Amino acid sequence: MIMPLEQLIEYDGNAYELTVAVTHRAYQLAVIRGPEVDKNNGKVVSLSTRQVFSKTVEYRLLD
């Protein structure tokens, strides 16, 4: 599966928040190595980006 480039281009939120959310999720996926990662040929960054944009995975800021 490919990176959701169109959504990245149109994203108007905080780029730092998005980057942190995607990298944290990519790390989680790399450690877990579940079937979803295998189905995506081990490409955890594109998978985590899609999950964040589709709100399959949600994130929040910690104080």
C-alpha positions in Angstrom: 0.0 0.0 0.0 1.2 3.5 -0.7 1.5 6.6 1.4 -1.7 8.8 1.4 0.1 11.7 -0.3 -3.1 13.6 -1.2 -4.1 13.7 2.5 -0.6 14.8 3.5 -0.8 17.7 1.0 -4.2 18.8 2.1 -3.5 18.5 5.8 -4.0 21.9 7.5 -3.4 20.9 11.2 -0.2 21.0 13.2 2.5 19.2 11.2 4.6 18.5 14.4 1.6 16.8 16.1 1.0 14.7 13.0 4.7 13.7 12.7 4.9 12.7 16.3 1.7 10.7 16.1 2.8 8.9 13.0 6.3 8.1 14.2 5.1 6.8 17.6 2.5 4.6 15.8 5.2 3.4 13.3 7.4 2.4 16.2 4.6 0.5 17.9 3.9 -1.3 14.6 7.6 -2.2 14.1 7.8 -3.7 17.6 4.5 -5.6 17.4 5.1 -6.9 13.8 1.5 -8.1 13.5 -0.3 -9.4 10.4 -1.3 -5.9 9.4 2.4 -5.0 9.0 3.1 -8.2 7.0 0.2 -7.4 4.8 1.7 -4.0 4.2 5.2 -5.5 3.3 6.7 -4.2 6.5 6.1 -0.6 5.6 5.2 0.7 9.0 5.4 4.5 8.2 2.8 4.4 5.4 0.6 2.1 7.5 0.8 4.3 10.5 0.1 7.4 8.4 -3.0 5.8 6.9 -4.2 4.7 10.4 -3.8 8.2 11.8 -5.6 9.9 8.8 -8.4 7.4 8.8 -8.8 7.7 12.6 -8.3 4.0 13.0 -5.7 5.1 15.6 -6.3 8.3 17.5 -3.8 10.4 19.4 -3.8 13.1 22.0 -1.3 15.5 23.5 -0.1 14.8 27.0 0.4 17.7 29.4 
